[in-house]
């Protein structure tokens, strides 16, 4: 058909054959098959931040590592403001794909890009100007301020590329194409692996830029990967690409924008709550000196990997529960939750055990084996990391409840566990426990979240909540991947599968047939004329 309006997806469009039926077969096997690829993808994206931390810590010292910790947490909180918006965009794209509505896919993509790009440019400019003030508010150690300012300003310059890269990968997954984003994450990480030491140390003909080189390397890797991904999308004729006449879709559609905000607000609020609590915690840790901040930064890298099983299992539980509720198979819901909890204890517990045995060796990769920050990092790890078992329990329970549209009370639980519990523990017990109050506040918050989550699961009204389509439930579940506040990267936080074909497909087919008949009638009339 001519023109974009009313166009529907052909049978060859991406992702229509990539949906997975989660309502049949062994619950345990299905959950593992769903969760393990997500876990692998998370590990790959986090590798990028770990590579940077290793090079910075080993070659530039504790001050530089402390500087990256301050820069990364600010980047995380800024991304939090647009995270829910991007997630909602992907939901709408997934729903439009299910309806075979190519025009809506393109309109949604155009509105998302037409909104995110200007916002990110404004954030970039404002961040550059107010970076010194932000670092001062954080209480950044004096010896790390200059390094942190250089690193942070480069992060702000790269913000439009970072957010656009994130948005397009999320949108691709909304169409069901999880392979293309994975390949370009691999390319980005590979480029970063080469460029970071090259620009930090000034190898060969390249300049020796130190910590600025680390930030510039990541920005360059993301930019090249973004360009490559866009070119690939156009060469393949992706449904997300906007041809010349369709560039008008970059003008924001108010109805689509309104829908994005209404769907994305709860997820965005959760991100903001957690990232703001992490920001407050970092300001407390900065008071302990640059070595403690560096040790905490290195420990954060370990926590990024510890939380991954919980994130993957939460996504799997939410997607499976959503499909089974939709199929009215409530008898499988409790089994899905139970297996999610079992796998969490096994996988998360195994990672914690390995870190406990080899913490000195692993932390030494980031800090150096003779660093004075190394024993501090080991102490932080032993005091706090065990809490992630309870973190995983909470995320599996929340994943189950979110699958039926129950999102407000989990948000309230997050607020309580982050502020009155975690920060209250850190502030209130600091005079008695000293630095240990900071480290113990992490498991205290996680245990509280698990207990309140269990109370909601048993006594809450989530079983009577409004149903979410499977696509939307999975979006919300995987959004928690960034909620630990430990990863500097938020690039890979969208679902990998679109499952449900909407009943409106029949109406779409009927509409298509009517248009064909009308077109034939006009052609016959024109030929006679």
Backbone torsions as a table, in degrees:
resi	resn	phi	psi	omega
1	UNK	NA	148.0	-179.7
2	UNK	-82.4	142.9	177.6
3	UNK	83.1	161.8	-178.5
4	UNK	-83.6	-28.3	-172.8
5	UNK	-66.2	130.5	176.5
6	UNK	79.0	3.7	-176.9
7	UNK	-71.8	140.6	177.3
8	UNK	-118.1	160.3	-176.7
9	UNK	-74.5	140.0	176.4
10	UNK	-80.1	172.1	-179.1
11	UNK	-68.9	-11.7	-179.2
12	UNK	-95.6	3.5	-178.5
13	UNK	-64.3	155.8	-176.1
14	UNK	-62.2	147.4	162.3
15	UNK	77.7	-4.5	-178.5
16	UNK	-70.1	-18.6	179.6
17	UNK	-109.3	15.4	-177.1
18	UNK	-106.9	8.2	-179.6
19	UNK	-75.1	153.4	-176.3
20	UNK	-122.0	130.5	178.0
21	UNK	-83.6	114.8	-176.4
22	UNK	-105.3	14.7	-176.0
23	UNK	-102.5	0.1	-176.2
24	UNK	-129.6	163.1	173.7
25	UNK	80.6	-173.4	-178.7
26	UNK	-64.8	127.8	179.7
27	UNK	-63.5	-45.8	-177.0
28	UNK	-62.4	-46.2	-179.0
29	UNK	-65.1	-44.1	-179.6
30	UNK	-61.9	-42.0	-179.6
31	UNK	-63.7	-43.0	179.5
32	UNK	-64.7	-42.9	179.9
33	UNK	-63.6	-31.4	178.9
34	UNK	-79.9	-41.0	-170.9
35	UNK	-80.6	-35.2	-173.4
36	UNK	-63.4	-42.5	175.6
37	UNK	-61.7	-37.6	177.1
38	UNK	-63.9	-40.8	178.1
39	UNK	-62.1	-43.3	178.4
40	UNK	-63.5	-39.9	178.6
41	UNK	-64.6	-40.8	178.2
42	UNK	-63.2	-41.5	179.6
43	UNK	-62.0	-39.3	-178.8
44	UNK	-66.6	-44.4	-178.9
45	UNK	-67.2	-35.1	179.9
46	UNK	-73.1	-22.3	178.7
47	UNK	-58.9	-32.8	-179.5
48	UNK	-60.1	-49.5	178.7
49	UNK	-65.4	-35.7	179.8
50	UNK	-67.2	-39.1	178.7
51	UNK	-60.4	-46.0	178.3
52	UNK	-59.8	-43.9	-178.0
53	UNK	-63.7	-38.5	179.1
54	UNK	-63.1	-50.1	-178.3
55	UNK	-64.3	-44.1	-178.5
56	UNK	-65.1	-47.2	-177.7
57	UNK	-65.4	-40.6	-175.7
58	UNK	-77.0	-34.5	-172.3
59	UNK	-107.2	-19.8	-178.9
60	UNK	-114.0	-14.0	173.3
61	UNK	96.9	178.3	-175.3
62	UNK	-64.2	-36.5	-179.7
63	UNK	-60.7	-43.0	-179.9
64	UNK	-67.5	-39.0	179.0
65	UNK	-66.0	-39.3	175.9
66	UNK	-63.1	-36.7	178.5
67	UNK	-63.6	-41.8	179.3
68	UNK	-67.2	-33.5	177.9
69	UNK	-61.9	-43.4	179.4
70	UNK	-68.8	-39.9	179.3
71	UNK	-66.9	-41.8	-176.8
72	UNK	-68.3	-37.4	-179.5
73	UNK	-68.1	-33.9	176.3
74	UNK	-68.6	-40.4	176.7
75	UNK	-61.6	-40.1	-178.8
76	UNK	-63.2	-43.6	-177.6
77	UNK	-70.8	-31.5	176.9
78	UNK	-69.3	-41.4	177.2
79	UNK	-64.8	-29.2	179.1
80	UNK	-59.3	-33.8	-177.7
81	UNK	-66.9	-27.9	-178.8
82	UNK	-108.1	-1.4	-176.9
83	UNK	-62.2	-51.4	-179.2
84	UNK	-60.7	-37.3	178.0
85	UNK	-60.5	-46.8	179.6
86	UNK	-65.7	-38.9	178.5
87	UNK	-63.5	-42.0	179.2
88	UNK	-64.2	-36.7	176.9
89	UNK	-58.5	-43.3	-178.5
90	UNK	-67.6	-35.8	176.5
91	UNK	-59.7	-48.5	-178.1
92	UNK	-64.0	-38.3	177.9
93	UNK	-64.7	-43.5	178.3
94	UNK	-61.6	-41.1	179.2
95	UNK	-66.0	-41.1	178.8
96	UNK	-65.1	-36.9	176.2
97	UNK	-62.5	-40.5	178.6
98	UNK	-62.4	-33.5	178.5
99	UNK	-84.9	-2.3	-176.3
100	UNK	61.8	35.5	-176.5
101	UNK	-103.3	90.2	-175.9
102	UNK	-64.8	-36.2	-179.3
103	UNK	-62.2	-43.1	179.5
104	UNK	-67.0	-36.1	175.9
105	UNK	-58.0	-48.4	-177.7
106	UNK	-68.4	-40.1	177.9
107	UNK	-62.5	-42.0	179.6
108	UNK	-65.5	-44.3	177.9
109	UNK	-62.2	-43.1	179.6
110	UNK	-63.6	-43.1	178.8
111	UNK	-64.9	-40.9	179.2
112	UNK	-62.9	-48.6	178.9
113	UNK	-65.7	-41.4	-179.1
114	UNK	-66.7	-16.6	177.2
115	UNK	-98.4	-47.0	-174.3
116	UNK	-66.4	-43.5	-175.4
117	UNK	-62.4	-50.1	176.9
118	UNK	-61.9	-39.9	179.0
119	UNK	-61.5	-43.9	-178.1
120	UNK	-66.6	-33.4	177.6
121	UNK	-66.5	-42.0	177.7
122	UNK	-63.5	-45.5	178.0
123	UNK	-59.1	-41.2	179.8
124	UNK	-60.6	-46.7	-178.3
125	UNK	-67.1	-45.6	-179.6
126	UNK	-64.6	-41.5	179.9
127	UNK	-62.5	-41.6	177.8
128	UNK	-58.6	-44.8	-176.6
129	UNK	-68.1	-44.5	-172.2
130	UNK	-99.4	11.8	179.4
131	UNK	-55.6	-46.0	178.8
132	UNK	-59.3	-39.3	-179.9
133	UNK	-66.6	-39.1	179.2
134	UNK	-63.0	-43.0	179.0
135	UNK	-66.0	-35.0	177.7
136	UNK	-66.7	-40.6	177.8
137	UNK	-63.1	-33.1	178.6
138	UNK	-73.9	-15.7	-175.2
139	UNK	70.2	38.1	-179.6
140	UNK	-57.6	133.1	179.0
141	UNK	-52.0	135.1	-176.1
142	UNK	-52.4	-38.8	-177.2
143	UNK	-69.9	-14.6	-177.7
144	UNK	-107.6	-1.6	-173.2
145	UNK	-63.0	-48.9	-177.3
146	UNK	-62.4	-41.9	178.4
147	UNK	-65.8	-43.4	-179.1
148	UNK	-64.1	-37.4	179.8
149	UNK	-64.8	-43.3	178.6
150	UNK	-62.9	-44.5	-179.6
151	UNK	-65.6	-45.8	-174.8
152	UNK	-66.4	-40.6	-179.0
153	UNK	-65.9	-34.0	175.9
154	UNK	-67.8	-36.4	176.7
155	UNK	-61.7	-42.3	179.7
156	UNK	-66.1	-39.2	178.1
157	UNK	-60.6	-38.4	-177.4
158	UNK	-84.0	-2.0	-173.8
159	UNK	-57.1	-44.7	179.1
160	UNK	-58.4	-41.5	178.5
161	UNK	-66.2	-44.3	-178.0
162	UNK	-59.3	-47.6	-177.3
163	UNK	-71.2	-36.9	178.0
164	UNK	-66.6	-42.7	176.6
165	UNK	-57.4	-46.2	179.2
166	UNK	-61.4	-48.1	-176.6
167	UNK	-61.5	-44.3	-177.4
168	UNK	-68.0	-39.3	176.7
169	UNK	-63.9	-39.9	177.1
170	UNK	-62.8	-42.2	-179.7
171	UNK	-64.8	-40.6	177.5
172	UNK	-59.4	-41.7	178.2
173	UNK	-68.1	-30.8	175.5
174	UNK	-62.4	-29.9	175.9
175	UNK	-82.0	-6.7	-179.2
176	UNK	98.8	-0.2	-178.9
177	UNK	-92.2	94.8	179.4
178	UNK	-94.6	-13.1	-176.0
179	UNK	-74.6	-45.4	-178.2
180	UNK	-60.4	-48.5	176.7
181	UNK	-59.2	-38.8	-179.3
182	UNK	-61.5	-44.3	-179.3
183	UNK	-63.7	-38.4	-177.6
184	UNK	-81.0	-20.3	167.3
185	UNK	-66.7	-43.1	177.7
186	UNK	-59.6	-44.7	179.4
187	UNK	-62.5	-43.1	-179.7
188	UNK	-62.3	-45.6	179.9
189	UNK	-64.4	-41.5	179.9
190	UNK	-62.7	-43.6	178.0
191	UNK	-63.6	-41.8	179.1
192	UNK	-63.8	-38.4	179.0
193	UNK	-60.0	-34.3	179.9
194	UNK	-83.5	-44.9	-172.0
195	UNK	-75.2	-34.4	-174.8
196	UNK	-60.2	-56.3	178.3
197	UNK	-65.2	-31.5	-178.9
198	UNK	-62.8	-44.8	-176.9
199	UNK	-85.3	-24.3	174.3
200	UNK	-68.6	-46.9	-173.3
201	UNK	-95.0	-13.3	-177.9
202	UNK	71.6	47.6	-178.1
203	UNK	-73.9	142.7	178.4
204	UNK	60.7	-134.9	-177.7
205	UNK	-82.7	0.2	-174.8
206	UNK	-83.9	151.6	-179.2
207	UNK	-73.3	154.6	176.5
208	UNK	-91.3	98.8	-173.0
209	UNK	-103.8	-3.5	177.8
210	UNK	61.1	-134.5	-175.3
211	UNK	-67.2	-30.8	174.4
212	UNK	-61.1	-36.9	178.3
213	UNK	-63.1	-35.1	179.0
214	UNK	-64.4	-45.5	179.1
215	UNK	-68.5	-39.7	-179.6
216	UNK	-65.5	-37.3	179.1
217	UNK	-62.1	-45.1	179.3
218	UNK	-64.2	-43.0	179.5
219	UNK	-62.7	-41.8	-180.0
220	UNK	-66.0	-43.9	179.4
221	UNK	-60.7	-43.7	179.1
222	UNK	-65.9	-38.8	-179.6
223	UNK	-64.4	-47.2	179.7
224	UNK	-64.5	-39.6	178.2
225	UNK	-65.7	-39.1	178.2
226	UNK	-62.5	-46.5	179.0
227	UNK	-60.0	-47.0	179.6
228	UNK	-61.0	-39.6	-178.7
229	UNK	-67.6	-42.6	179.6
230	UNK	-64.1	-44.4	178.4
231	UNK	-60.0	-44.4	179.0
232	UNK	-61.0	-41.3	179.3
233	UNK	-61.0	-42.9	179.4
234	UNK	-68.5	-39.5	179.6
235	UNK	-64.6	-34.9	-179.8
236	UNK	-85.0	-8.7	-177.8
237	UNK	70.3	40.2	-179.9
238	UNK	-57.7	144.5	179.5
239	UNK	-63.4	-19.2	-178.6
240	UNK	-80.4	-17.0	-175.5
241	UNK	-73.8	144.1	179.7
242	UNK	-108.3	114.4	176.2
243	UNK	-78.1	173.7	-171.5
244	UNK	-51.8	-49.8	179.9
245	UNK	-66.0	-22.2	-175.9
246	UNK	-89.4	-1.3	178.1
247	UNK	-63.7	-15.4	176.0
248	UNK	-63.7	-20.8	179.0
249	UNK	-68.7	-14.1	176.4
250	UNK	-68.5	-17.6	172.9
251	UNK	-72.6	126.2	-170.6
252	UNK	-62.4	128.6	173.6
253	UNK	-88.3	119.4	-172.9
254	UNK	-62.4	-39.2	-178.7
255	UNK	-66.6	-43.3	178.0
256	UNK	-64.8	-42.8	179.6
257	UNK	-62.1	-40.6	177.9
258	UNK	-62.3	-42.2	178.6
259	UNK	-64.6	-39.4	178.3
260	UNK	-60.0	-44.9	-178.6
261	UNK	-67.9	-40.3	-178.4
262	UNK	-66.9	-35.7	179.0
263	UNK	-79.9	-34.6	-172.2
264	UNK	-87.6	-16.3	-174.4
265	UNK	-59.2	-48.5	-179.7
266	UNK	-60.3	-41.4	179.8
267	UNK	-67.4	-40.2	177.8
268	UNK	-64.2	-39.6	179.0
269	UNK	-63.2	-39.4	178.3
270	UNK	-62.4	-42.7	177.9
271	UNK	-62.3	-42.9	-177.9
272	UNK	-66.1	-41.1	178.8
273	UNK	-59.0	-48.4	-175.9
274	UNK	-70.8	-42.6	-178.1
275	UNK	-69.7	-34.8	177.8
276	UNK	-68.8	-36.3	175.4
277	UNK	-65.1	-39.3	177.2
278	UNK	-64.6	-35.9	178.7
279	UNK	-64.7	-44.0	177.9
280	UNK	-63.5	-41.4	179.0
281	UNK	-62.9	-40.2	179.8
282	UNK	-64.4	-36.2	178.2
283	UNK	-63.9	-33.9	175.6
284	UNK	-69.3	-41.0	-178.7
285	UNK	-68.0	-35.8	178.8
286	UNK	-58.9	-28.6	-179.5
287	UNK	-66.8	-20.3	-177.3
288	UNK	-82.5	-5.0	177.1
289	UNK	110.1	165.2	-172.6
290	UNK	-66.4	-34.7	-179.1
291	UNK	-68.4	-39.0	177.3
292	UNK	-65.9	-40.3	177.8
293	UNK	-64.5	-40.2	177.8
294	UNK	-64.7	-41.9	178.1
295	UNK	-62.8	-41.5	178.0
296	UNK	-64.2	-39.7	178.3
297	UNK	-61.4	-42.8	178.6
298	UNK	-66.0	-40.1	178.7
299	UNK	-64.9	-34.9	176.6
300	UNK	-58.6	-37.6	178.6
301	UNK	-60.8	-38.7	177.4
302	UNK	-68.0	-41.0	-178.6
303	UNK	-64.9	-28.2	176.6
304	UNK	-56.3	-41.7	-178.2
305	UNK	-80.8	-32.4	-179.4
306	UNK	-63.0	-37.4	-175.0
307	UNK	-81.8	-9.5	-174.7
308	UNK	-61.0	-43.5	177.7
309	UNK	-58.2	-39.5	179.7
310	UNK	-62.2	-42.0	-179.3
311	UNK	-65.3	-44.4	-179.2
312	UNK	-66.6	-41.4	-178.7
313	UNK	-71.5	-33.7	175.4
314	UNK	-62.6	-43.9	177.8
315	UNK	-62.8	-43.8	-179.4
316	UNK	-64.7	-44.7	-179.5
317	UNK	-61.7	-43.3	-177.5
318	UNK	-64.9	-45.2	-179.5
319	UNK	-65.0	-43.6	-179.0
320	UNK	-66.4	-43.2	-180.0
321	UNK	-64.2	-41.4	-179.2
322	UNK	-59.3	-45.1	-179.8
323	UNK	-66.9	-39.3	-177.6
324	UNK	-71.8	-33.0	173.9
325	UNK	-66.1	-42.8	178.3
326	UNK	-60.6	-33.4	178.8
327	UNK	-88.8	5.3	-179.9
328	UNK	59.9	36.9	177.5
329	UNK	-108.5	64.3	-178.3
330	UNK	-63.7	-21.8	-178.7
331	UNK	-64.3	-22.9	-179.5
332	UNK	-87.9	-14.0	-172.9
333	UNK	-63.3	-47.8	-179.0
334	UNK	-64.6	-34.4	177.9
335	UNK	-67.1	-39.2	177.5
336	UNK	-62.3	-45.7	179.2
337	UNK	-62.1	-43.3	-178.2
338	UNK	-62.1	-45.7	179.9
339	UNK	-67.9	-33.0	175.1
340	UNK	-61.8	-42.2	178.6
341	UNK	-66.3	-41.3	180.0
342	UNK	-63.2	-48.7	-179.5
343	UNK	-63.8	-34.5	177.8
344	UNK	-62.6	-47.2	-179.6
345	UNK	-61.3	-41.1	-178.0
346	UNK	-68.5	-52.9	-173.9
347	UNK	-71.6	-49.3	180.0
348	UNK	-64.9	-41.9	178.5
349	UNK	-61.0	-39.0	179.3
350	UNK	-64.6	-42.9	179.4
351	UNK	-65.3	-41.9	178.5
352	UNK	-62.3	-40.8	178.3
353	UNK	-61.4	-43.5	178.9
354	UNK	-63.4	-43.0	179.7
355	UNK	-65.2	-35.7	180.0
356	UNK	-65.1	-38.2	-178.9
357	UNK	-75.6	-40.9	-173.0
358	UNK	-112.7	25.5	-174.6
359	UNK	-61.8	-37.8	-180.0
360	UNK	-62.4	-44.6	-179.6
361	UNK	-66.4	-43.9	-176.7
362	UNK	-70.2	-44.8	178.1
363	UNK	-65.4	-29.7	177.9
364	UNK	-62.7	-24.7	176.3
365	UNK	-62.5	-34.2	-177.7
366	UNK	-90.5	-35.5	-170.9
367	UNK	-105.7	-21.3	-172.0
368	UNK	94.0	140.6	-173.7
369	UNK	-67.4	-21.5	-178.8
370	UNK	-105.8	13.0	-178.5
371	UNK	-73.5	141.4	176.7
372	UNK	-70.6	-17.4	178.5
373	UNK	-80.1	-14.8	-175.3
374	UNK	-60.8	-50.7	179.5
375	UNK	-63.8	-29.5	176.2
376	UNK	-65.4	-43.9	177.9
377	UNK	-61.6	-41.6	177.7
378	UNK	-61.5	-39.5	179.9
379	UNK	-66.5	-43.7	177.7
380	UNK	-59.1	-45.0	-177.9
381	UNK	-61.4	-43.6	-177.6
382	UNK	-70.9	-29.4	-177.3
383	UNK	-80.8	-31.8	-165.9
384	UNK	-117.5	-29.4	-167.7
385	UNK	-64.9	-29.5	-178.2
386	UNK	-59.6	-22.9	-177.8
387	UNK	-65.8	-17.0	-177.2
388	UNK	-69.5	-17.0	171.7
389	UNK	-62.0	-43.4	178.9
390	UNK	-72.8	-33.5	174.0
391	UNK	-57.6	-45.0	179.3
392	UNK	-64.6	-39.6	177.6
393	UNK	-58.5	-46.3	-179.5
394	UNK	-62.4	-41.6	-176.4
395	UNK	-68.7	-36.5	176.4
396	UNK	-64.9	-43.7	179.0
397	UNK	-64.2	-42.9	178.3
398	UNK	-65.0	-37.3	178.1
399	UNK	-60.9	-40.7	177.4
400	UNK	-64.1	-46.4	-175.7
401	UNK	-70.8	-37.3	178.9
402	UNK	-63.4	-26.4	-178.7
403	UNK	-62.7	-20.2	178.0
404	UNK	-111.7	23.7	173.6
405	UNK	82.2	14.4	-176.4
406	UNK	-93.1	90.8	-172.6
407	UNK	-119.4	-21.4	-174.6
408	UNK	-71.3	-48.2	-178.1
409	UNK	-66.8	-39.7	172.5
410	UNK	-58.4	-35.8	176.1
411	UNK	-63.9	-42.7	178.5
412	UNK	-63.0	-40.6	177.2
413	UNK	-60.4	-42.2	178.5
414	UNK	-60.8	-43.4	179.5
415	UNK	-60.8	-45.4	-178.8
416	UNK	-64.3	-45.4	-175.7
417	UNK	-71.7	-30.4	-179.6
418	UNK	-77.9	-40.6	-172.2
419	UNK	-99.3	-72.2	-178.5
420	UNK	-59.1	-36.5	-175.6
421	UNK	-84.3	-64.7	-173.9
422	UNK	-65.3	-55.9	-177.9
423	UNK	-69.9	-35.2	176.2
424	UNK	-62.3	-40.8	177.1
425	UNK	-62.2	-46.8	-177.1
426	UNK	-63.7	-46.0	-179.4
427	UNK	-71.8	-47.1	-172.5
428	UNK	-68.6	-37.3	-175.4
429	UNK	-99.0	-0.6	179.3
430	UNK	-59.0	-43.0	178.6
431	UNK	-60.3	-27.2	-178.2
432	UNK	-90.7	-42.0	-172.8
433	UNK	-105.2	-13.1	-177.1
434	UNK	68.9	-141.0	-178.4
435	UNK	-57.9	-31.2	-178.2
436	UNK	-60.2	-26.3	177.1
437	UNK	-63.3	-34.3	178.2
438	UNK	-66.0	-46.4	-175.5
439	UNK	-72.3	-38.6	-179.7
440	UNK	-72.9	-17.9	179.4
441	UNK	-65.8	-27.2	179.4
442	UNK	-66.0	-56.1	177.5
443	UNK	-64.9	-29.2	177.7
444	UNK	-60.7	-44.6	177.8
445	UNK	-65.5	-38.8	-178.5
446	UNK	-68.8	-41.0	177.8
447	UNK	-64.2	-42.5	179.1
448	UNK	-62.2	-40.5	179.0
449	UNK	-62.6	-43.3	-180.0
450	UNK	-64.1	-42.1	-179.2
451	UNK	-66.0	-45.1	178.7
452	UNK	-67.9	-36.4	176.9
453	UNK	-63.2	-40.8	178.0
454	UNK	-64.5	-38.6	177.2
455	UNK	-62.0	-42.2	177.9
456	UNK	-65.1	-40.3	-178.1
457	UNK	-63.6	-40.4	-176.6
458	UNK	-80.8	-43.3	-170.8
459	UNK	-111.9	-9.9	-176.8
460	UNK	-73.9	168.5	-177.5
461	UNK	-95.7	27.9	-174.7
462	UNK	-66.4	-24.3	-180.0
463	UNK	-71.6	-15.8	180.0
464	UNK	-103.7	4.0	-175.4
465	UNK	-71.6	170.0	177.9
466	UNK	-69.1	137.2	180.0
467	UNK	-71.1	144.6	169.2
468	UNK	-108.2	145.0	171.7
469	UNK	-65.4	157.3	-174.0
470	UNK	-58.9	-36.8	-179.3
471	UNK	-59.2	-46.8	-174.0
472	UNK	-68.7	-38.8	179.1
473	UNK	-62.5	-41.9	179.4
474	UNK	-66.5	-35.7	177.7
475	UNK	-58.8	-50.0	-178.2
476	UNK	-63.0	-37.3	-178.8
477	UNK	-65.2	-47.5	-175.5
478	UNK	-74.2	-16.5	176.7
479	UNK	-61.6	-25.0	-179.0
480	UNK	-71.5	-4.8	-177.4
481	UNK	-61.3	-29.3	-178.8
482	UNK	-95.2	2.1	-168.9
483	UNK	-79.2	-9.5	179.0
484	UNK	-73.2	-12.1	179.6
485	UNK	68.5	21.4	-175.4
486	UNK	-113.4	-11.5	-177.0
487	UNK	-108.6	134.8	179.4
488	UNK	-79.6	-13.1	-176.2
489	UNK	-106.6	135.4	176.0
490	UNK	-123.8	33.2	-171.6
491	UNK	-83.2	-23.4	-170.4
492	UNK	-121.7	67.6	-172.7
493	UNK	-128.4	39.9	179.7
494	UNK	-133.1	159.9	-172.4
495	UNK	-72.4	163.3	-175.3
496	UNK	-107.2	-3.8	-173.4
497	UNK	-143.6	141.5	168.8
498	UNK	-114.9	124.1	-170.4
499	UNK	-106.5	-45.0	-162.5
500	UNK	-91.7	132.0	172.2
501	UNK	-95.7	125.6	-171.5
502	UNK	-72.3	150.9	174.5
503	UNK	-60.3	-24.4	179.7
504	UNK	-64.0	-8.8	179.1
505	UNK	-60.0	-37.9	179.1
506	UNK	-63.5	-41.7	178.6
507	UNK	-64.0	-39.5	178.9
508	UNK	-61.6	-42.5	178.9
509	UNK	-62.7	-43.0	179.2
510	UNK	-62.5	-42.5	178.3
511	UNK	-61.3	-39.2	-179.9
512	UNK	-64.8	-42.4	179.6
513	UNK	-63.8	-41.7	179.3
514	UNK	-62.8	-39.3	179.0
515	UNK	-65.6	-38.9	178.5
516	UNK	-63.0	-44.5	179.9
517	UNK	-63.0	-41.4	178.4
518	UNK	-63.3	-39.1	179.2
519	UNK	-64.4	-44.2	178.5
520	UNK	-62.7	-41.7	179.3
521	UNK	-59.7	-42.4	179.8
522	UNK	-66.7	-39.9	179.3
523	UNK	-63.1	-44.1	178.7
524	UNK	-62.3	-42.0	179.5
525	UNK	-63.6	-41.2	179.7
526	UNK	-67.0	-40.0	-180.0
527	UNK	-64.8	-39.4	178.0
528	UNK	-65.8	-36.2	178.8
529	UNK	-68.8	NA	NA
